[in-house]
Amino acid sequence: MNHSTPPASRRTLSTREDLAATDMVQMWRVATGAVRIDSAHSGEPSRFMRLALPGDVIGVEKWAGTDDTVNVRHWS
């Protein structure tokens, strides 16, 4: 079986910049800084879920089969 991995995308966020929902169709690894992840269900105020630190993977909610809607923002 031949497995191929697509080339890695790089994305740099400014402080307090959100990662667009369209970017959440793939998983991302935090390289530097911290990323705040909030629960963002429609019609409800967002709630803090966790901080992603260097080495952490974000965007796994979609691949884990959860119905979580998240807002991802560069924190530092």
Summary of the structure (lengths in Angstrom):
residues: 76
radius of gyration: 13.2
end to end distance: 41.5
largest distance: 46.2
contacts: 145
relative contact order: 0.33
helix: 12%
strand: 29%
